[in-house]
Amino acid sequence: MRLVTFGVANSLDNFIARPDGAVDWLVWDEEVAKISGEFFKTVDTVVMGRKTYEVAAKSGGGAYPGVKNYVCSRTLKKAPKQIEIVSEDAVDFIRRLKQEAGKGICIVGGGELARSLFEARLIDQVGLNIQPVMLGSGIPLFYEMNLQQDLELLECKALKNGGLYVFYRMKLTSLQGS
């Protein structure tokens, strides 16, 4: 079964973007690029929600090179050819993807999409690039969930830019509240 990793950069006060969706505060340097490059060798699929995709597309991105790119949206009707729009339920879609042959699956950005996948117990790992900034307000990293999620720390690295890279595995025993 393929591993699903929720990967995102966040502020120290746990926001993934400013209230307007801006991510101008993110630090992308050689060290972060190297860590990301190593991680992306383990995946062949990236899934994001519509809001994350739209922010990335506005900044000239939107699709990750060398992997299959999906955007979960019931409202988005058109995307570049390297993006496949998924209008079915995201939980059902990820559950099916996990059963298919391939490398890992990375869920990028959005906490709303991640919440549904966490609650369905489809996220296996969490990778965070914690930025050395407190935004004060914005789009939260995690939305309120109906159950507790227990994690095991696999890696923690202080970055030269003052941030932290942390990587967790979901514990199989975290069944409280379900």
N, C-alpha and C positions, 0 to 999 in steps of 0.2 A: 504494500500500500504506500502511496506517495505521501510525503510529509508536506504539511501546509504550515508556512511561516508567515506570521504577521510582522511586517517590517516597516518601520517608520522613523522619521526624525521628529523629535519633540523638544519643547522648551523645558527647562527645569521645573516650571510650574504646570507641566503636563498639558500643553496646548500644541496642536500640530499646525496651526495657522492662526493668523490674526483674524478678528471678527469678519473682515471682508474677504478672507481666503488667502491673503497675501502670505508668502513664505520668503520674503526678502531678507529675513534674519538668519536663514540657514547658511551654515559654513560648509562649503564643499571644497576640500583641499586634497592633496595627493594621498594623505593617510586615509581619509574617508573613502576616496576612490579605490584604494587598494583593498580595503576591507570589503567594500561593496563588490568589487570585481571577483574576489575569492568566493563570496557568497553566491554570486550569480553563476558560478560554475556548477553549482549544485541544483539549479532550477532550470526548467524549460518553459515555464508558464508564469505569467503575471496577471493578476486579477485586481481590478480597482473599481470603485464606485464612480458614478457619473460626476459627482462634485470634484473628486480628486482628478479625474481625467480632464475636466474642463479647466482646472487651474493649471495642470501640466501642459495642456494644449495651448493655452494663452501664452505660456512662456517658451513656446517652441518645441516642447516635448510631447508627451502623451503616449508614445510607444517606446518600449524598451527593445533595443536591438538584440537579435539572436534568440528571442524567445517568442512564444505564442502570447499575444496580448488580448485580454478580454476586458470589457467594461460592462458591469452589471447596471442596467438601467431599463426602466419601463417607459421612459419619456424620450430618451435619445434615439433619434431615427437614422442619423447619418454620421459616419466616422471614416477616416482614411482606411485604405484597403488593408493596412497592417494591424488594424483593430477590429475585433469581432464583438458586436454588441450582443449581450445576453439579456433577454427580456424575461426569462423564466425566473422563478424563485432562486435567489442566490444560494441558499442552503442546499436545495436539491441539486443545483448545478455543481457546487463544490463537492458534495457527497459523491456525485457521479465521477467527477474528475479524479478524485482520490483513488477510485477503483481502477482507472485506466493505467496502462503502462506509461512510464515516463519518469523524468526526474521530479524534483520538488516543485511545489506551487508557492508563489509568493503573493500574499495579499498586501498591497501597498496603500498607504495613506489612510483614508477615512475610517473614523471610529464607528460610524453607523453601520457600515458593512461588517466591520470586525465584530461588533456586538452580536449580530445575528449568528455569526460563525462561532464565536466563543460559546454562546448559549446552546448551540447545537453540538458542542464538543468536537468541532472540526478543525480547530487550530491546534497544531502540535508544538509549535515553537514561537517565540516572540523575540525579535531583534530590535533594539532601540538604539538610536544615535541621539543621545541626550545632549542638547546644545547648551552652551554656557550663557543662557539668557533667560530672564523671566519676562513674559509678555504682559502679564497682569490680567488679560482676558483673551478670548479667542475661541477657536473650535477645539473642543476637548479631545485628548488622546483616547480616553475611554469614556463611554456613556454608561449610565447606570445599568447594571445587569441584575438578573434575578437569581444569580447563584455565585458562590465563591469559586475563585479559580486559584489553585495552588500551583506554584512553579518551583523549578529547580534551577539554580544558577549554573550555567555551563561555562560562561566566559564573562569577564569584566576587564575592560582595558581603558586606562586613562589616555586621552588623546592630547596631542601637542597643542591643539587649539583651545584646550581647557574643557572640552566636553568629555563624555563617557560613551563607550560602546558596551552594551550589555546584551547577553544572549541567554535566553531561558528555554527550558523544555517544560511543557505542561506535565504536571504529575497526574498519573492515572488514578490516584486516590482522591482527587479533588471532586468528590461527588456530593459535597454538602450543599444543601439548598436546591437540589435538582428534583 
